[in-house]
């Protein structure tokens, strides 16, 4: 019985420590909160970026966020910014690359 308990304890300890090591900084933050970042888009309409800690108690923590247009490799122009959410409204449908909320460019018909 003691050997089983010791083996089970060791397995739980290893599993738990592996999980803690693998957790990203965004996941290892505020207690009762989940880090959220990304974007919504509608071609020819808008791009909304968001970044926040969504908390169970309703006291969400809004973080700075921006929507940026890629003008050329490595050169970005900020077209909208805010706390928690930022929206850029398209005035045309020319194709372009943008980034919003989280790393990584995406292409959309929005100018």
C-alpha positions in Angstrom: 0.0 0.0 0.0 2.8 2.4 0.9 4.6 1.7 -2.4 1.5 2.4 -4.4 0.9 5.7 -2.5 4.6 6.7 -3.0 4.4 5.8 -6.7 1.1 7.7 -7.1 2.6 10.8 -5.2 5.7 10.7 -7.4 3.5 10.5 -10.6 1.3 13.4 -9.5 4.4 15.5 -8.5 6.1 14.8 -11.9 2.9 15.5 -13.8 2.2 18.7 -11.9 5.8 20.0 -12.2 5.8 19.2 -15.9 2.6 21.2 -16.3 4.0 24.2 -14.4 7.2 24.2 -16.5 5.2 24.0 -19.8 2.8 26.8 -18.8 3.3 30.0 -20.9 3.7 33.4 -19.2 0.3 34.4 -20.4 -1.3 31.4 -18.7 0.6 31.7 -15.5 -0.7 35.1 -14.5 -3.6 36.4 -12.4 -5.5 34.0 -10.2 -9.0 33.4 -11.4 -8.3 35.1 -14.7 -7.6 33.9 -18.3 -5.4 35.9 -20.7 -7.1 36.5 -24.0 -5.7 38.2 -27.2 -6.5 38.1 -30.8 -8.7 39.8 -33.4 -12.1 39.8 -35.2 -12.3 40.8 -38.8 -14.8 41.4 -41.6 -13.5 42.1 -45.0 -14.3 45.6 -46.2 -15.8 46.4 -42.8 -13.5 46.4 -39.7 -10.7 44.8 -37.8 -11.0 44.7 -34.0 -8.0 43.6 -31.9 -8.3 42.6 -28.2 -6.0 42.0 -25.2 -7.1 41.5 -21.7 -7.2 39.3 -18.6 -10.8 38.0 -18.4 -11.5 37.4 -14.7 -14.2 35.2 -13.1 -15.1 38.0 -10.6 -16.0 40.3 -13.5 -13.0 42.7 -12.8 -11.4 42.2 -16.2 -8.0 43.8 -16.7 -7.8 45.6 -20.0 -4.3 45.8 -21.6 -3.0 48.1 -24.3 -3.8 46.9 -27.8 -3.4 48.2 -31.4 -4.3 47.4 -34.9 -1.3 47.9 -37.2 -1.1 48.0 -41.0 2.0 46.4 -42.6 3.3 49.0 -45.0 6.4 47.1 -46.0 8.5 44.3 -44.4 9.1 45.3 -40.8 7.3 48.7 -41.2 3.9 49.1 -39.5 1.5 52.0 -39.1 -0.8 52.1 -36.1 -4.4 52.6 -37.4 -6.2 52.1 -34.1 -5.3 51.7 -30.5 -7.0 51.4 -27.1 -7.3 49.6 -23.8 -8.8 46.1 -24.1 -10.2 46.6 -27.6 -9.3 48.7 -30.6 -11.2 48.8 -33.9 -10.2 50.0 -37.3 -13.0 50.7 -39.8 -12.2 50.0 -43.4 -12.9 52.7 -46.0 -12.1 50.4 -48.9 -11.5 46.9 -50.0 -7.8 46.9 -51.1 -5.9 43.8 -49.9 -3.4 44.4 -47.1 -1.6 42.8 -44.2 -2.4 43.7 -40.6 -1.7 42.6 -37.1 -3.9 43.1 -34.1 -4.1 41.8 -30.5 -1.6 39.0 -30.9 1.6 38.4 -32.9 1.4 37.4 -36.5 0.2 39.1 -39.6 -3.0 38.3 -41.5 -4.3 39.3 -44.9 -7.6 41.0 -45.4 -9.5 43.1 -48.0 -9.6 46.3 -45.9 -8.0 49.7 -46.6 
